[in-house]
């Protein structure tokens, strides 16, 4: 299992496939999942599955990782608008 920092979450309703008509959540513009992450969950948990000789990446849940790398913390802060980042930087001085 691997973890990836959640940078964006959007909702969508697919019009075909097994989830047609159901509200799904698109994580980081590439992973689809049926559950929305909670406000305190920072990472999406991923697992690779091999089916018919092809490898697919599935979302298996979310996690609240308090031991984030410096790079992930930087991405999280800078992914918000500039005013938010500036205010946070000012507080950290």
N, CA, C and O atoms as a CHARMM CRD file, in Angstrom:
* protein
*
  372
    1    1 UNK  N      0.84300  -1.17700   0.00000 PROA 1      0.00000
    2    1 UNK  CA     0.00000   0.00000   0.00000 PROA 1      0.00000
    3    1 UNK  C      0.88700   1.23900   0.00000 PROA 1      0.00000
    4    1 UNK  O      1.92100   1.28000   0.66600 PROA 1      0.00000
    5    2 UNK  N      0.46800   2.23900  -0.75400 PROA 2      0.00000
    6    2 UNK  CA     1.17400   3.51600  -0.78200 PROA 2      0.00000
    7    2 UNK  C      0.20300   4.61500  -0.37400 PROA 2      0.00000
    8    2 UNK  O     -1.01400   4.43200  -0.39900 PROA 2      0.00000
    9    3 UNK  N      0.76300   5.75600  -0.00100 PROA 3      0.00000
   10    3 UNK  CA    -0.05200   6.90800   0.36800 PROA 3      0.00000
   11    3 UNK  C      0.31900   8.07400  -0.52500 PROA 3      0.00000
   12    3 UNK  O      1.47400   8.22800  -0.92100 PROA 3      0.00000
   13    4 UNK  N     -0.67200   8.89100  -0.83800 PROA 4      0.00000
   14    4 UNK  CA    -0.43400  10.08500  -1.63400 PROA 4      0.00000
   15    4 UNK  C     -1.17500  11.24800  -0.97200 PROA 4      0.00000
   16    4 UNK  O     -2.31800  11.10300  -0.54000 PROA 4      0.00000
   17    5 UNK  N     -0.51900  12.38400  -0.89900 PROA 5      0.00000
   18    5 UNK  CA    -1.11300  13.57100  -0.30300 PROA 5      0.00000
   19    5 UNK  C     -2.36500  13.97400  -1.07200 PROA 5      0.00000
   20    5 UNK  O     -2.34500  14.03900  -2.30100 PROA 5      0.00000
   21    6 UNK  N     -3.45000  14.24600  -0.35800 PROA 6      0.00000
   22    6 UNK  CA    -4.68300  14.71500  -0.99100 PROA 6      0.00000
   23    6 UNK  C     -4.51300  16.19600  -1.30100 PROA 6      0.00000
   24    6 UNK  O     -4.33800  17.01500  -0.39900 PROA 6      0.00000
   25    7 UNK  N     -4.56500  16.52900  -2.59000 PROA 7      0.00000
   26    7 UNK  CA    -4.42900  17.91500  -3.00500 PROA 7      0.00000
   27    7 UNK  C     -5.72200  18.49100  -3.54000 PROA 7      0.00000
   28    7 UNK  O     -5.92700  19.70400  -3.49700 PROA 7      0.00000
   29    8 UNK  N     -6.60400  17.63000  -4.04700 PROA 8      0.00000
   30    8 UNK  CA    -7.89500  18.11200  -4.53400 PROA 8      0.00000
   31    8 UNK  C     -8.92900  16.99800  -4.42900 PROA 8      0.00000
   32    8 UNK  O     -8.61700  15.81500  -4.56300 PROA 8      0.00000
   33    9 UNK  N    -10.16700  17.41300  -4.18400 PROA 9      0.00000
   34    9 UNK  CA   -11.29900  16.48200  -4.12600 PROA 9      0.00000
   35    9 UNK  C    -12.47300  17.15700  -4.82300 PROA 9      0.00000
   36    9 UNK  O    -12.87200  18.26100  -4.45400 PROA 9      0.00000
   37   10 UNK  N    -13.01900  16.49300  -5.82800 PROA 10     0.00000
   38   10 UNK  CA   -14.21000  16.99200  -6.49800 PROA 10     0.00000
   39   10 UNK  C    -15.23600  15.87100  -6.55900 PROA 10     0.00000
   40   10 UNK  O    -14.88200  14.69200  -6.56600 PROA 10     0.00000
   41   11 UNK  N    -16.49600  16.24500  -6.60400 PROA 11     0.00000
   42   11 UNK  CA   -17.53900  15.22400  -6.71200 PROA 11     0.00000
   43   11 UNK  C    -18.00100  15.14000  -8.16600 PROA 11     0.00000
   44   11 UNK  O    -17.98000  16.13000  -8.89800 PROA 11     0.00000
   45   12 UNK  N    -18.41000  13.95700  -8.56000 PROA 12     0.00000
   46   12 UNK  CA   -18.88800  13.72000  -9.92400 PROA 12     0.00000
   47   12 UNK  C    -19.88400  12.56900  -9.89900 PROA 12     0.00000
   48   12 UNK  O    -19.84300  11.71600  -9.01200 PROA 12     0.00000
   49   13 UNK  N    -20.77100  12.55600 -10.87400 PROA 13     0.00000
   50   13 UNK  CA   -21.73900  11.47200 -11.01100 PROA 13     0.00000
   51   13 UNK  C    -21.52300  10.83800 -12.38300 PROA 13     0.00000
   52   13 UNK  O    -21.89500  11.42400 -13.39900 PROA 13     0.00000
   53   14 UNK  N    -20.92000   9.63700 -12.42100 PROA 14     0.00000
   54   14 UNK  CA   -20.70100   8.98300 -13.71600 PROA 14     0.00000
   55   14 UNK  C    -22.02900   8.60900 -14.37500 PROA 14     0.00000
   56   14 UNK  O    -23.00800   8.30900 -13.69200 PROA 14     0.00000
   57   15 UNK  N    -22.05200   8.63000 -15.72200 PROA 15     0.00000
   58   15 UNK  CA   -23.29400   8.28800 -16.41700 PROA 15     0.00000
   59   15 UNK  C    -23.25300   6.89300 -17.04100 PROA 15     0.00000
   60   15 UNK  O    -24.21100   6.47300 -17.69000 PROA 15     0.00000
   61   16 UNK  N    -22.14200   6.17400 -16.84400 PROA 16     0.00000
   62   16 UNK  CA   -22.08200   4.78600 -17.31100 PROA 16     0.00000
   63   16 UNK  C    -21.18400   3.97800 -16.38400 PROA 16     0.00000
   64   16 UNK  O    -20.44200   4.53700 -15.57600 PROA 16     0.00000
   65   17 UNK  N    -21.25800   2.67600 -16.50900 PROA 17     0.00000
   66   17 UNK  CA   -20.46600   1.79100 -15.65500 PROA 17     0.00000
   67   17 UNK  C    -21.24400   1.36000 -14.43000 PROA 17     0.00000
   68   17 UNK  O    -22.42600   1.67300 -14.28400 PROA 17     0.00000
   69   18 UNK  N    -20.56300   0.63200 -13.54400 PROA 18     0.00000
   70   18 UNK  CA   -21.23700   0.06800 -12.36900 PROA 18     0.00000
   71   18 UNK  C    -21.62800   1.13200 -11.34500 PROA 18     0.00000
   72   18 UNK  O    -22.47700   0.87800 -10.49100 PROA 18     0.00000
   73   19 UNK  N    -21.02600   2.31400 -11.41600 PROA 19     0.00000
   74   19 UNK  CA   -21.36000   3.38400 -10.47800 PROA 19     0.00000
   75   19 UNK  C    -22.19700   4.48700 -11.11900 PROA 19     0.00000
   76   19 UNK  O    -22.26000   5.59700 -10.59200 PROA 19     0.00000
   77   20 UNK  N    -22.83500   4.19700 -12.24200 PROA 20     0.00000
   78   20 UNK  CA   -23.65700   5.19100 -12.93700 PROA 20     0.00000
   79   20 UNK  C    -24.75700   5.70800 -12.01300 PROA 20     0.00000
   80   20 UNK  O    -25.47700   4.93600 -11.38100 PROA 20     0.00000
   81   21 UNK  N    -24.86600   7.03100 -11.95200 PROA 21     0.00000
   82   21 UNK  CA   -25.90300   7.65700 -11.14100 PROA 21     0.00000
   83   21 UNK  C    -25.54400   7.84800  -9.68600 PROA 21     0.00000
   84   21 UNK  O    -26.29700   8.48400  -8.94900 PROA 21     0.00000
   85   22 UNK  N    -24.41600   7.31400  -9.24900 PROA 22     0.00000
   86   22 UNK  CA   -23.98600   7.44500  -7.85300 PROA 22     0.00000
   87   22 UNK  C    -22.97900   8.58300  -7.73100 PROA 22     0.00000
   88   22 UNK  O    -22.17400   8.80200  -8.63500 PROA 22     0.00000
   89   23 UNK  N    -23.02200   9.30100  -6.62400 PROA 23     0.00000
   90   23 UNK  CA   -22.03700  10.34200  -6.38600 PROA 23     0.00000
   91   23 UNK  C    -20.69900   9.70800  -6.03600 PROA 23     0.00000
   92   23 UNK  O    -20.60200   8.90300  -5.10900 PROA 23     0.00000
   93   24 UNK  N    -19.67000  10.08200  -6.79100 PROA 24     0.00000
   94   24 UNK  CA   -18.31200   9.59200  -6.56700 PROA 24     0.00000
   95   24 UNK  C    -17.42300  10.79600  -6.28600 PROA 24     0.00000
   96   24 UNK  O    -17.79800  11.93300  -6.57300 PROA 24     0.00000
   97   25 UNK  N    -16.25400  10.54500  -5.72800 PROA 25     0.00000
   98   25 UNK  CA   -15.30900  11.61500  -5.43100 PROA 25     0.00000
   99   25 UNK  C    -14.01700  11.34800  -6.18800 PROA 25     0.00000
  100   25 UNK  O    -13.47600  10.24400  -6.14000 PROA 25     0.00000
  101   26 UNK  N    -13.53000  12.36000  -6.88400 PROA 26     0.00000
  102   26 UNK  CA   -12.30400  12.25800  -7.66500 PROA 26     0.00000
  103   26 UNK  C    -11.19300  12.89400  -6.83900 PROA 26     0.00000
  104   26 UNK  O    -11.21700  14.09400  -6.56200 PROA 26     0.00000
  105   27 UNK  N    -10.22600  12.08200  -6.45300 PROA 27     0.00000
  106   27 UNK  CA    -9.12200  12.51800  -5.60000 PROA 27     0.00000
  107   27 UNK  C     -7.91700  12.82900  -6.48700 PROA 27     0.00000
  108   27 UNK  O     -7.50400  12.00600  -7.30400 PROA 27     0.00000
  109   28 UNK  N     -7.36300  14.02400  -6.31400 PROA 28     0.00000
  110   28 UNK  CA    -6.18900  14.46300  -7.07500 PROA 28     0.00000
  111   28 UNK  C     -6.38500  14.32400  -8.58700 PROA 28     0.00000
  112   28 UNK  O     -5.42400  14.09100  -9.32000 PROA 28     0.00000
  113   29 UNK  N     -7.60600  14.46400  -9.04200 PROA 29     0.00000
  114   29 UNK  CA    -7.96700  14.42500 -10.47200 PROA 29     0.00000
  115   29 UNK  C     -7.62100  13.10500 -11.16000 PROA 29     0.00000
  116   29 UNK  O     -7.54000  13.05900 -12.38700 PROA 29     0.00000
  117   30 UNK  N     -7.41300  12.01500 -10.38400 PROA 30     0.00000
  118   30 UNK  CA    -7.08600  10.74200 -11.03800 PROA 30     0.00000
  119   30 UNK  C     -7.63300   9.50300 -10.35000 PROA 30     0.00000
  120   30 UNK  O     -7.68900   8.45200 -10.98900 PROA 30     0.00000
  121   31 UNK  N     -8.03500   9.55900  -9.10500 PROA 31     0.00000
  122   31 UNK  CA    -8.54400   8.38400  -8.39500 PROA 31     0.00000
  123   31 UNK  C    -10.01400   8.59000  -8.04200 PROA 31     0.00000
  124   31 UNK  O    -10.38400   9.63400  -7.50500 PROA 31     0.00000
  125   32 UNK  N    -10.83900   7.61400  -8.33800 PROA 32     0.00000
  126   32 UNK  CA   -12.27200   7.66600  -8.03400 PROA 32     0.00000
  127   32 UNK  C    -12.54000   6.83300  -6.78600 PROA 32     0.00000
  128   32 UNK  O    -11.97700   5.75200  -6.61300 PROA 32     0.00000
  129   33 UNK  N    -13.42100   7.36100  -5.90600 PROA 33     0.00000
  130   33 UNK  CA   -13.78300   6.60700  -4.70600 PROA 33     0.00000
  131   33 UNK  C    -15.20100   6.98300  -4.29900 PROA 33     0.00000
  132   33 UNK  O    -15.66400   8.08500  -4.59600 PROA 33     0.00000
  133   34 UNK  N    -15.88100   6.08200  -3.62900 PROA 34     0.00000
  134   34 UNK  CA   -17.27500   6.30600  -3.25300 PROA 34     0.00000
  135   34 UNK  C    -17.42800   7.16100  -1.99700 PROA 34     0.00000
  136   34 UNK  O    -18.49600   7.72900  -1.76900 PROA 34     0.00000
  137   35 UNK  N    -16.38800   7.26100  -1.18700 PROA 35     0.00000
  138   35 UNK  CA   -16.46700   8.02300   0.06000 PROA 35     0.00000
  139   35 UNK  C    -15.63300   9.29300  -0.01500 PROA 35     0.00000
  140   35 UNK  O    -14.53600   9.29600  -0.57200 PROA 35     0.00000
  141   36 UNK  N    -16.16400  10.36700   0.54800 PROA 36     0.00000
  142   36 UNK  CA   -15.43700  11.63000   0.60700 PROA 36     0.00000
  143   36 UNK  C    -14.49700  11.61500   1.81100 PROA 36     0.00000
  144   36 UNK  O    -14.87800  11.12900   2.87600 PROA 36     0.00000
  145   37 UNK  N    -13.27600  12.13600   1.66600 PROA 37     0.00000
  146   37 UNK  CA   -12.37800  12.17400   2.82900 PROA 37     0.00000
  147   37 UNK  C    -12.87800  13.16600   3.87100 PROA 37     0.00000
  148   37 UNK  O    -13.46500  14.19500   3.53700 PROA 37     0.00000
  149   38 UNK  N    -12.63700  12.84200   5.13200 PROA 38     0.00000
  150   38 UNK  CA   -12.99400  13.75800   6.21800 PROA 38     0.00000
  151   38 UNK  C    -11.99100  14.90700   6.24100 PROA 38     0.00000
  152   38 UNK  O    -10.92100  14.81400   5.64000 PROA 38     0.00000
  153   39 UNK  N    -12.33500  15.97700   6.92700 PROA 39     0.00000
  154   39 UNK  CA   -11.49300  17.17100   6.95400 PROA 39     0.00000
  155   39 UNK  C    -10.10000  16.89600   7.52200 PROA 39     0.00000
  156   39 UNK  O     -9.13500  17.54200   7.11300 PROA 39     0.00000
  157   40 UNK  N     -9.97700  15.95000   8.45600 PROA 40     0.00000
  158   40 UNK  CA    -8.67200  15.69400   9.07400 PROA 40     0.00000
  159   40 UNK  C     -7.85500  14.61700   8.35600 PROA 40     0.00000
  160   40 UNK  O     -6.75700  14.28600   8.80300 PROA 40     0.00000
  161   41 UNK  N     -8.36200  14.07400   7.26900 PROA 41     0.00000
  162   41 UNK  CA    -7.62800  13.04600   6.52500 PROA 41     0.00000
  163   41 UNK  C     -6.76500  13.72000   5.45600 PROA 41     0.00000
  164   41 UNK  O     -7.26300  14.48600   4.63100 PROA 41     0.00000
  165   42 UNK  N     -5.48000  13.42500   5.48700 PROA 42     0.00000
  166   42 UNK  CA    -4.51800  14.13000   4.63800 PROA 42     0.00000
  167   42 UNK  C     -4.01900  13.31700   3.45000 PROA 42     0.00000
  168   42 UNK  O     -3.52000  13.89000   2.48200 PROA 42     0.00000
  169   43 UNK  N     -4.14300  11.99800   3.50500 PROA 43     0.00000
  170   43 UNK  CA    -3.59900  11.13900   2.45500 PROA 43     0.00000
  171   43 UNK  C     -4.63500  10.13500   1.95700 PROA 43     0.00000
  172   43 UNK  O     -5.49700   9.68400   2.71200 PROA 43     0.00000
  173   44 UNK  N     -4.53600   9.79800   0.68100 PROA 44     0.00000
  174   44 UNK  CA    -5.33700   8.73200   0.09500 PROA 44     0.00000
  175   44 UNK  C     -4.46200   7.48200   0.09500 PROA 44     0.00000
  176   44 UNK  O     -3.29200   7.54500  -0.28200 PROA 44     0.00000
  177   45 UNK  N     -5.01800   6.35400   0.51300 PROA 45     0.00000
  178   45 UNK  CA    -4.28900   5.08400   0.56900 PROA 45     0.00000
  179   45 UNK  C     -4.59400   4.29500  -0.70600 PROA 45     0.00000
  180   45 UNK  O     -5.75400   4.09800  -1.06600 PROA 45     0.00000
  181   46 UNK  N     -3.54100   3.85300  -1.37400 PROA 46     0.00000
  182   46 UNK  CA    -3.67200   3.20600  -2.67800 PROA 46     0.00000
  183   46 UNK  C     -3.06900   1.80800  -2.65900 PROA 46     0.00000
  184   46 UNK  O     -2.08400   1.55300  -1.96600 PROA 46     0.00000
  185   47 UNK  N     -3.67000   0.90700  -3.42600 PROA 47     0.00000
  186   47 UNK  CA    -3.13900  -0.45300  -3.56200 PROA 47     0.00000
  187   47 UNK  C     -3.21000  -0.84700  -5.03300 PROA 47     0.00000
  188   47 UNK  O     -4.20900  -0.59400  -5.70600 PROA 47     0.00000
  189   48 UNK  N     -2.15400  -1.46000  -5.51800 PROA 48     0.00000
  190   48 UNK  CA    -2.13300  -1.94800  -6.89700 PROA 48     0.00000
  191   48 UNK  C     -2.75400  -3.33300  -6.95400 PROA 48     0.00000
  192   48 UNK  O     -2.47700  -4.18900  -6.11300 PROA 48     0.00000
  193   49 UNK  N     -3.60000  -3.54000  -7.95800 PROA 49     0.00000
  194   49 UNK  CA    -4.27700  -4.81600  -8.16500 PROA 49     0.00000
  195   49 UNK  C     -4.00900  -5.25100  -9.59600 PROA 49     0.00000
  196   49 UNK  O     -4.12900  -4.45200 -10.52600 PROA 49     0.00000
  197   50 UNK  N     -3.64700  -6.52100  -9.77400 PROA 50     0.00000
  198   50 UNK  CA    -3.42000  -7.05900 -11.11400 PROA 50     0.00000
  199   50 UNK  C     -4.63800  -7.87600 -11.51100 PROA 50     0.00000
  200   50 UNK  O     -5.02100  -8.82100 -10.82000 PROA 50     0.00000
  201   51 UNK  N     -5.24800  -7.49800 -12.64200 PROA 51     0.00000
  202   51 UNK  CA    -6.41300  -8.22200 -13.13500 PROA 51     0.00000
  203   51 UNK  C     -6.25000  -8.41700 -14.63800 PROA 51     0.00000
  204   51 UNK  O     -6.04000  -7.45300 -15.37300 PROA 51     0.00000
  205   52 UNK  N     -6.34600  -9.63900 -15.08400 PROA 52     0.00000
  206   52 UNK  CA    -6.18500  -9.98200 -16.49900 PROA 52     0.00000
  207   52 UNK  C     -4.88000  -9.45700 -17.07000 PROA 52     0.00000
  208   52 UNK  O     -4.83300  -9.00600 -18.21500 PROA 52     0.00000
  209   53 UNK  N     -3.82200  -9.51600 -16.27400 PROA 53     0.00000
  210   53 UNK  CA    -2.50800  -9.08700 -16.72800 PROA 53     0.00000
  211   53 UNK  C     -2.26800  -7.58600 -16.70400 PROA 53     0.00000
  212   53 UNK  O     -1.17800  -7.13500 -17.05500 PROA 53     0.00000
  213   54 UNK  N     -3.26000  -6.80300 -16.29800 PROA 54     0.00000
  214   54 UNK  CA    -3.11100  -5.35000 -16.22300 PROA 54     0.00000
  215   54 UNK  C     -3.08700  -4.92100 -14.76100 PROA 54     0.00000
  216   54 UNK  O     -3.77400  -5.50200 -13.92100 PROA 54     0.00000
  217   55 UNK  N     -2.29100  -3.90100 -14.47000 PROA 55     0.00000
  218   55 UNK  CA    -2.20300  -3.38200 -13.11200 PROA 55     0.00000
  219   55 UNK  C     -3.07700  -2.14500 -12.98200 PROA 55     0.00000
  220   55 UNK  O     -2.97300  -1.20600 -13.77200 PROA 55     0.00000
  221   56 UNK  N     -3.93900  -2.16100 -11.97400 PROA 56     0.00000
  222   56 UNK  CA    -4.82900  -1.04000 -11.67000 PROA 56     0.00000
  223   56 UNK  C     -4.51900  -0.53800 -10.26700 PROA 56     0.00000
  224   56 UNK  O     -4.15300  -1.31500  -9.38600 PROA 56     0.00000
  225   57 UNK  N     -4.67100   0.76800 -10.06900 PROA 57     0.00000
  226   57 UNK  CA    -4.48700   1.35400  -8.74300 PROA 57     0.00000
  227   57 UNK  C     -5.86100   1.64100  -8.15100 PROA 57     0.00000
  228   57 UNK  O     -6.65200   2.38800  -8.72500 PROA 57     0.00000
  229   58 UNK  N     -6.13500   1.04300  -7.00200 PROA 58     0.00000
  230   58 UNK  CA    -7.41300   1.22700  -6.32100 PROA 58     0.00000
  231   58 UNK  C     -7.24100   2.04200  -5.04900 PROA 58     0.00000
  232   58 UNK  O     -6.23000   1.92900  -4.35500 PROA 58     0.00000
  233   59 UNK  N     -8.24000   2.86300  -4.75200 PROA 59     0.00000
  234   59 UNK  CA    -8.28200   3.57600  -3.47800 PROA 59     0.00000
  235   59 UNK  C     -8.82800   2.60200  -2.44700 PROA 59     0.00000
  236   59 UNK  O     -9.88200   2.00000  -2.65100 PROA 59     0.00000
  237   60 UNK  N     -8.10500   2.44700  -1.32900 PROA 60     0.00000
  238   60 UNK  CA    -8.56800   1.54400  -0.27500 PROA 60     0.00000
  239   60 UNK  C     -8.97300   2.30300   0.98500 PROA 60     0.00000
  240   60 UNK  O     -9.42700   1.69600   1.95400 PROA 60     0.00000
  241   61 UNK  N     -8.81300   3.61600   0.98000 PROA 61     0.00000
  242   61 UNK  CA    -9.21600   4.41400   2.13400 PROA 61     0.00000
  243   61 UNK  C     -8.41900   5.69600   2.22200 PROA 61     0.00000
  244   61 UNK  O     -7.71200   6.08400   1.29200 PROA 61     0.00000
  245   62 UNK  N     -8.55200   6.34100   3.36200 PROA 62     0.00000
  246   62 UNK  CA    -7.84400   7.59000   3.63200 PROA 62     0.00000
  247   62 UNK  C     -7.11400   7.46100   4.96400 PROA 62     0.00000
  248   62 UNK  O     -7.43600   6.59300   5.77600 PROA 62     0.00000
  249   63 UNK  N     -6.13800   8.32500   5.18100 PROA 63     0.00000
  250   63 UNK  CA    -5.45000   8.31600   6.46600 PROA 63     0.00000
  251   63 UNK  C     -5.12400   9.74000   6.88900 PROA 63     0.00000
  252   63 UNK  O     -5.04200  10.65800   6.07300 PROA 63     0.00000
  253   64 UNK  N     -4.94600   9.88300   8.16600 PROA 64     0.00000
  254   64 UNK  CA    -4.51100  11.15400   8.74100 PROA 64     0.00000
  255   64 UNK  C     -3.07600  10.92500   9.16900 PROA 64     0.00000
  256   64 UNK  O     -2.80300  10.34100  10.21800 PROA 64     0.00000
  257   65 UNK  N     -2.17400  11.39500   8.34000 PROA 65     0.00000
  258   65 UNK  CA    -0.75600  11.13700   8.57000 PROA 65     0.00000
  259   65 UNK  C     -0.13800  12.32300   9.30100 PROA 65     0.00000
  260   65 UNK  O      0.02600  13.39700   8.72200 PROA 65     0.00000
  261   66 UNK  N      0.20100  12.13200  10.55500 PROA 66     0.00000
  262   66 UNK  CA     0.80700  13.20800  11.33600 PROA 66     0.00000
  263   66 UNK  C      2.31100  13.25400  11.14800 PROA 66     0.00000
  264   66 UNK  O      2.95900  14.19800  11.59900 PROA 66     0.00000
  265   67 UNK  N      2.87400  12.25600  10.49300 PROA 67     0.00000
  266   67 UNK  CA     4.31800  12.21100  10.23200 PROA 67     0.00000
  267   67 UNK  C      4.57600  12.49700   8.76100 PROA 67     0.00000
  268   67 UNK  O      5.24800  11.72000   8.08200 PROA 67     0.00000
  269   68 UNK  N      4.05100  13.59300   8.27500 PROA 68     0.00000
  270   68 UNK  CA     4.20500  13.95200   6.87100 PROA 68     0.00000
  271   68 UNK  C      5.63500  14.40100   6.58600 PROA 68     0.00000
  272   68 UNK  O      6.31800  14.94300   7.45500 PROA 68     0.00000
  273   69 UNK  N      6.07000  14.16600   5.35900 PROA 69     0.00000
  274   69 UNK  CA     7.38300  14.64800   4.95600 PROA 69     0.00000
  275   69 UNK  C      7.33100  16.16100   4.79900 PROA 69     0.00000
  276   69 UNK  O      6.25300  16.73900   4.66100 PROA 69     0.00000
  277   70 UNK  N      8.47500  16.78900   4.82100 PROA 70     0.00000
  278   70 UNK  CA     8.54400  18.24000   4.64200 PROA 70     0.00000
  279   70 UNK  C      7.95000  18.62600   3.28600 PROA 70     0.00000
  280   70 UNK  O      7.25300  19.63600   3.18200 PROA 70     0.00000
  281   71 UNK  N      8.22000  17.83400   2.25600 PROA 71     0.00000
  282   71 UNK  CA     7.69800  18.12700   0.92500 PROA 71     0.00000
  283   71 UNK  C      6.17000  18.09200   0.91600 PROA 71     0.00000
  284   71 UNK  O      5.53400  18.95400   0.30900 PROA 71     0.00000
  285   72 UNK  N      5.57100  17.09000   1.59300 PROA 72     0.00000
  286   72 UNK  CA     4.12000  17.00300   1.65500 PROA 72     0.00000
  287   72 UNK  C      3.52400  18.18000   2.42600 PROA 72     0.00000
  288   72 UNK  O      2.48600  18.71700   2.04000 PROA 72     0.00000
  289   73 UNK  N      4.17800  18.57500   3.51100 PROA 73     0.00000
  290   73 UNK  CA     3.69200  19.72900   4.27400 PROA 73     0.00000
  291   73 UNK  C      3.75000  20.99100   3.42200 PROA 73     0.00000
  292   73 UNK  O      2.83200  21.80900   3.45500 PROA 73     0.00000
  293   74 UNK  N      4.82500  21.14700   2.66100 PROA 74     0.00000
  294   74 UNK  CA     4.96300  22.31400   1.79300 PROA 74     0.00000
  295   74 UNK  C      3.86800  22.31800   0.72500 PROA 74     0.00000
  296   74 UNK  O      3.27200  23.36000   0.45400 PROA 74     0.00000
  297   75 UNK  N      3.59800  21.14700   0.11200 PROA 75     0.00000
  298   75 UNK  CA     2.53800  21.04400  -0.89200 PROA 75     0.00000
  299   75 UNK  C      1.18300  21.39600  -0.29600 PROA 75     0.00000
  300   75 UNK  O      0.36900  22.06600  -0.93200 PROA 75     0.00000
  301   76 UNK  N      0.94700  20.93800   0.93600 PROA 76     0.00000
  302   76 UNK  CA    -0.33200  21.19700   1.56600 PROA 76     0.00000
  303   76 UNK  C     -0.53800  22.69700   1.80000 PROA 76     0.00000
  304   76 UNK  O     -1.62300  23.22300   1.55400 PROA 76     0.00000
  305   77 UNK  N      0.49500  23.37400   2.27200 PROA 77     0.00000
  306   77 UNK  CA     0.40000  24.80800   2.54600 PROA 77     0.00000
  307   77 UNK  C      0.27100  25.60200   1.25700 PROA 77     0.00000
  308   77 UNK  O     -0.54800  26.51800   1.17500 PROA 77     0.00000
  309   78 UNK  N      1.06400  25.26700   0.25400 PROA 78     0.00000
  310   78 UNK  CA     1.05500  26.04900  -0.98100 PROA 78     0.00000
  311   78 UNK  C     -0.11900  25.71100  -1.89000 PROA 78     0.00000
  312   78 UNK  O     -0.38100  26.44400  -2.84300 PROA 78     0.00000
  313   79 UNK  N     -0.83200  24.62100  -1.62100 PROA 79     0.00000
  314   79 UNK  CA    -1.98200  24.28100  -2.45800 PROA 79     0.00000
  315   79 UNK  C     -3.16900  25.19000  -2.17900 PROA 79     0.00000
  316   79 UNK  O     -4.09500  25.25600  -2.98700 PROA 79     0.00000
  317   80 UNK  N     -3.16000  25.88500  -1.05800 PROA 80     0.00000
  318   80 UNK  CA    -4.22500  26.83900  -0.73700 PROA 80     0.00000
  319   80 UNK  C     -3.92200  28.16100  -1.42300 PROA 80     0.00000
  320   80 UNK  O     -2.85000  28.33800  -2.00100 PROA 80     0.00000
  321   81 UNK  N     -4.86400  29.08000  -1.35500 PROA 81     0.00000
  322   81 UNK  CA    -4.62300  30.35800  -2.02500 PROA 81     0.00000
  323   81 UNK  C     -3.47100  31.13000  -1.36800 PROA 81     0.00000
  324   81 UNK  O     -3.06500  30.82800  -0.24600 PROA 81     0.00000
  325   82 UNK  N     -2.96700  32.10800  -2.07300 PROA 82     0.00000
  326   82 UNK  CA    -1.77400  32.84500  -1.63500 PROA 82     0.00000
  327   82 UNK  C     -1.99800  33.54800  -0.30000 PROA 82     0.00000
  328   82 UNK  O     -1.08300  33.60000   0.52100 PROA 82     0.00000
  329   83 UNK  N     -3.17600  34.08400  -0.06500 PROA 83     0.00000
  330   83 UNK  CA    -3.44600  34.79000   1.19300 PROA 83     0.00000
  331   83 UNK  C     -3.32200  33.83800   2.37600 PROA 83     0.00000
  332   83 UNK  O     -2.78500  34.21100   3.41900 PROA 83     0.00000
  333   84 UNK  N     -3.81000  32.62500   2.22300 PROA 84     0.00000
  334   84 UNK  CA    -3.72300  31.61800   3.27800 PROA 84     0.00000
  335   84 UNK  C     -2.25700  31.26800   3.54300 PROA 84     0.00000
  336   84 UNK  O     -1.82600  31.19700   4.69400 PROA 84     0.00000
  337   85 UNK  N     -1.50200  31.05100   2.47500 PROA 85     0.00000
  338   85 UNK  CA    -0.08400  30.70200   2.61600 PROA 85     0.00000
  339   85 UNK  C      0.69000  31.83400   3.28200 PROA 85     0.00000
  340   85 UNK  O      1.52400  31.58700   4.15200 PROA 85     0.00000
  341   86 UNK  N      0.41900  33.07300   2.87900 PROA 86     0.00000
  342   86 UNK  CA     1.10600  34.23300   3.46300 PROA 86     0.00000
  343   86 UNK  C      0.77200  34.38100   4.93600 PROA 86     0.00000
  344   86 UNK  O      1.65800  34.65900   5.74500 PROA 86     0.00000
  345   87 UNK  N     -0.48100  34.20200   5.29300 PROA 87     0.00000
  346   87 UNK  CA    -0.88900  34.31900   6.69700 PROA 87     0.00000
  347   87 UNK  C     -0.22400  33.23900   7.53500 PROA 87     0.00000
  348   87 UNK  O      0.21800  33.50100   8.65400 PROA 87     0.00000
  349   88 UNK  N     -0.15200  32.03700   7.00300 PROA 88     0.00000
  350   88 UNK  CA     0.49900  30.94700   7.73100 PROA 88     0.00000
  351   88 UNK  C      1.98200  31.19600   7.88000 PROA 88     0.00000
  352   88 UNK  O      2.54900  30.95300   8.94500 PROA 88     0.00000
  353   89 UNK  N      2.61400  31.67500   6.83500 PROA 89     0.00000
  354   89 UNK  CA     4.04900  31.98800   6.89800 PROA 89     0.00000
  355   89 UNK  C      4.32000  33.08000   7.91400 PROA 89     0.00000
  356   89 UNK  O      5.31800  33.02200   8.63300 PROA 89     0.00000
  357   90 UNK  N      3.44800  34.07400   7.98500 PROA 90     0.00000
  358   90 UNK  CA     3.60300  35.15900   8.94300 PROA 90     0.00000
  359   90 UNK  C      3.49200  34.63600  10.37500 PROA 90     0.00000
  360   90 UNK  O      4.24200  35.06700  11.25100 PROA 90     0.00000
  361   91 UNK  N      2.56900  33.71900  10.61500 PROA 91     0.00000
  362   91 UNK  CA     2.40100  33.13000  11.93800 PROA 91     0.00000
  363   91 UNK  C      3.59800  32.28500  12.34300 PROA 91     0.00000
  364   91 UNK  O      3.93600  32.21100  13.52400 PROA 91     0.00000
  365   92 UNK  N      4.24200  31.64600  11.37100 PROA 92     0.00000
  366   92 UNK  CA     5.36600  30.77200  11.66100 PROA 92     0.00000
  367   92 UNK  C      6.67700  31.51400  11.87100 PROA 92     0.00000
  368   92 UNK  O      7.65800  30.92000  12.32000 PROA 92     0.00000
  369   93 UNK  N      6.70600  32.80000  11.55400 PROA 93     0.00000
  370   93 UNK  CA     7.93600  33.58600  11.74900 PROA 93     0.00000
  371   93 UNK  C      8.27900  33.73500  13.19400 PROA 93     0.00000
  372   93 UNK  O      9.28200  34.36700  13.52900 PROA 93     0.00000
